[in-house]
Amino acid sequence: MSMPASPPSPRAAAPPAPPPPAPAGGAGLALLFPGQGAQHPGMGAPWRDTAHWAVVEDLSEAAGRDLGELLLHADAERLTRTDNAQLATFTLEMVLLDALRSAVGDLAPAVCAGHSLGEYAALTAAGVLTPRDAVRLVAERGAAMAEAARLVPGTMAVLVGPDIARTAAALVDGRGATGPAEVWVANVNGPGQVVVSGRPHAVAALTAQAVDAGARALPLRVGGAFHSPLMAAALPRLTRALAATPLAPGRCPVVTNADGRAHHGETPALWRDLLRRQLLDPVRWSDCMTALHTVTGGRPRLVELGPGSALTGLARRLLPPDVPVRSAATPAQLADVASTVGL
């Protein structure tokens, strides 16, 4: 939201494929976008009096929601609601993307990636989606997920510890072998950090087992069991929204959550399938970072655009120490990134 080589998933992992070529204009620049859970009250305030606030007004019109009100006035409880959290986070990411483009001119990233919801921002930055189409999709996705969570309540928890990915996978498999499958690995953020998702009692029981095995656990304040089969009720509505949305091949590769691979020039049918799979499948973020490193020839320059810096922290643990990683959420941070990252 913030492992073994083959984490549990409803589908078998696809065999590795050669990375698609990166566009010459942005060789090495990788844009990252965080997902739900990164949001916080007042996160839009630093941008309210800038020219980039026009993005908020435009996306509000497209979505039929006052997104500025969410960015400026929604409290933590209101932002925990799945539909609000997704719209607010995506909108701020579009403000940041607009500001970065204004600061550096012809922005041509080598690759984009986003964590869960952030994948919609990554697809927009790569030109697969327009911002207006993307915000409408995000609104439908958030509403569908909120309704699925209402029908089947669930929760999530972060597990941290040495080799916790392998431990969590074994615990999930063990519980599934002795009873109904009610908890799953939802995010594979690295060998030392995973997120589990499922029914509240099952997540609590597995978390207790993981703590007994030496892990640290942190419950997440989320509105449902995301990236698990408990989101199945959201799939029809998302499928209809995707079918009604035009998708372009894109200008640069996007590393996708569902398979941890870089895709470029794909058909609309393939993009739609990847986004449908992402709803129920685990986020393979560790694999995404490996693919991103490969696409950039082992010399990425990472810029995280969005609230917080969770992806920056993960990148520093997953990639070589000489990889430059920066994050921006405010105008001052954006200006610093634009002037120092070598754009």
N, C-alpha and C positions, 0 to 999 in steps of 0.2 A: 504494500500500500504505500512504511518505510520498512555443499551437498554432493550427494553422490552424482556420478556422471549421468545417471538416468533417473531423475526425481520422479515420484509417482505422478502419473498423468493419465487421463482417459485415453490418450493416444500414444503410440510408441513414437519416440523421437525420430525425426527424419535423419537420414545419413548426411554428413557434412557436404556442403557444396562449395565450389570456388566462390570467393567473394566477388560481387559485381564491381566494375571499375568505378572509382570516385571521380567526380568532375574536377577538371584541372584547376578551375578558378578557386576552389576552397580546399585544396589538398590539406588534410590533417585536421581541419576544424570539425569538431563533433558537438552538436547541440543536444543537451539532455533536458528533459522536462519531467518534474516529479508528479506524483499522482495524489489521489485523495489521502488525507491524513497530514499533508503539509500545510493545509490552510490554517489561518488564525485570524481573529477579529482585527479589523482595521487595516488589513494588509494592502488595501488599495489607497489608503490616505496619502502616502508619499507621491502618488501619481495624479491626484485629483486636479491640481492646478497646472498640469503640463499639457502640451499639445497632444500627447498620446492618450489622454482621456477620451478623445474622440472615438477610439477603438471600443471603449466600454459602451458608449452611446450607440454605435453601429451594431454591436453584437446584442445589445438589449432589444433593439428593434427587430433583429432577426429571430431572437429567441422568444420574444413576447414576454420578457421578464425585466424588471428593473435590476440589472446586474450591478449597477453602481451602488444601490442600496445594500446589496449583499457585501460588496467589497468595503464599504465604509461603516455600516451600522449593525450588521448581524453579529450577535454574540456567539460565544463558543458553542452553546447548546444548539443554536439554530444552524451553525455551520457543521455540526456533526451529522445533520440530516443529509443523506446521500445525494439527493437531487441538488440541494444548495451547495454542498461541498464541491461537487464536480463542476457546476457552472462557475462558481467563484474562482476556483483554482485555474480552470481553463482560461477564463477571461483575463486574469492577471498574466498568465503566460503569453497571451496574445499581445497584451500591452508591452511586455518586455521584449517580445520579438519585434514589434513595430519600432520600439526605441532603439534596439540594436541595429536594425536595418537603417534607420535614420542616421545613426552615429557613424556607420562604416560604409554606407553607400550600397554597392552591389554585393549583398551578402550571398555567398555561394558555399554552404557547408559541404563537407565531404560526406557526412553521414549524420543522421538524426536518430534519436532513440528516446522513448518515454516509458516511464514506469506505470503500468496499468492505465488509468485515465490519461496520463502524460503521453501515451502513444497517439492519442488524437491530436495533441499539440505537435508532436513530431511529424505526423503525416501532413499537418497543415504547413509546417515549416519547410517540408520537402516538396510541397506543391501537389500532393495527392488530393487534398481537400482544400477548399476555400475556407476562410475563417467563418463566413456566415453559414455555409453548409455544415461545417464542423460543430459550431455551437448548437445548431438544431439537433445534430446527432447526439451531442453530449447531453442536451436536455432530455431527449428520449431515453438514452441509456440510463441516466440518473433516476428518472421517474420509474422506469421499468425495474431497476434494481431495488429501489425503495419499496415498490409494491411486492416484489418477490420476498424481500426481507420481512415485510409485514405478514405475508402468508406463512413463511417458514422462518421463525426467528433464529438468528445465529450470531456469532461473534468471532473475533480473531485475537491472536496473541503472538508477540514476537518472542522467539527463543534465541538466546545467544550463548555461545560456549565453544570450546575446542571440538571440532568435528561434529557439531550439533546437526548439520545437515544429514549426515549418515544416521545419527541417533534418532532424529525425528522421523526419518523415513522408516526405520525399523519399528519404531513405536506405532506409527500409523498402520503399517502392515500387520503388526501384532494384534492391534485392536480389530482390524478388519477380518482377521482370521477367526476371531472368537465371537463375533457379534456383527450387528449391522454397521455398515460404513457410515460414521457420523462425524468424522474429523479427517481433514486432508491437509497436505502441505500446499500452501497457497502462493507463497513467494519463496524462491530460491535466491536469496540475496548474496550468497557466498558460502564457503564451507563453514563459517562460524556464525552465520545468521540466517534463520528462516522464519517465516510466518506461517502459523497454522490457522485453519479456518473450519468452522463447523457448528454443530449445535452447542449451546453454552455448556451443558454438563459434560459433553465429550471433550471440548477444548479444555475445560478445567481439569478433567481427569488426566488427559495427556500432558498438560502443562505440569501437573504435580509429578508425574513420572519423569519428565525431563529434568525438573529441579532435583529430584532424588538422584538422577544420573550426573548431576554437577552443572547443569545449565542455569542461566538466569532467565527469568520470564517477565514480560511486561504486557499486561492486557492492553488492547487497543480500544479507544473510544470510537467505534465504528457502528454503522447502522445495520450490519448484516454479515453473513458468511461469504465474503466475496471470493472470487476465483475458486469456487467449489461447485459441485453438482447442486447445492442448495439454491443456486441462482438460476436454475433451469427455467423457472416460470418467467424470467425476464427475456428469455431468448426469442420468443415469437415477436414481441414488440420491437426489439432491437433489429431482428431480421427484416421486418417490414420497413423500418427507418433506413436501414442500409440499402435495401432494394430501391428506395425512392431517391437516393443520393448519388449524384454523379461523382465518380472517382477517376482521377487522371493517373497516368503512369508515374509521374513524379520526376523531380529534377535531380535527386540524389538518392542513394540507398537509405532505407529505414530498417533498423534492426528491430524485429518484432518479438513481442513477449511470448507468443504461443509456441514458437520453435527456436528462439534464440539465434536466428539467422538473419543476414542482411538480404533485403529484397529491393529490386530496382526495376522499373519498367514493367511492373506486373499488370495483369488485366484487372478490371474492376471485380470480376468474380473471385480472383485470388485474394485481393485486399479484403473483400467482404467476408470470405471464409476465415481469414486470419483474425478479423475483429470479432466474428462470432465465437471462434475457439477461445479467444482471450477472455471471454466472459466466464467460462467455466474452468479453463485450464490454469495451471500455476504460471505465475510470472517467472520466467527463467532468466532472471536478471544477471546472474553470474555468467551464463552462456552469452547473453547480450553483450556484456563487456568484452568477452573474448572475441566475439565477432567484430565488434567495433574496433578493437585493437588491430585485427587482421585487415579490415577494410582500409584503414589508414596507413598500412604498411609498417605498423608498429610504432608510428610517431603521431599519435593523436594529440590534439589540443582541445581539452574538454571545457565547455561552458555550460553550466546548469542555469536555466532560466525558470524561475518560479519561487514560490515562498519556501523559506528554509534552505538547508544545504545537505539534506540527507543523501542525495545521490553523489554529491561531492565526496562525502565521507566514505561511502561504499567504493567509489572509484579509487580512492587512495589506498584502500585495502586490497582491491582486486587487481590493480594495474601496477606496472613497475614504478618505482619511486620517482623516476625522472619525468614522468608524464605530467605536464602542467594541467592543473584542474582549478577552475575558478567558478564562482557562483554569483548570481546577481538577483536581487529582489527589489531594490530601491534605485532611484535615479543616480545617487552617488555611486553605488556599487556597479551599476550598468556602465557609467562613464569610466570607472576605473578598469573594468574588464575590457571595454572597447579600446582603451589606450595602452593596455599592457599585455594583452594576450597575443599580440603580433598579428592582428587582423590586417 
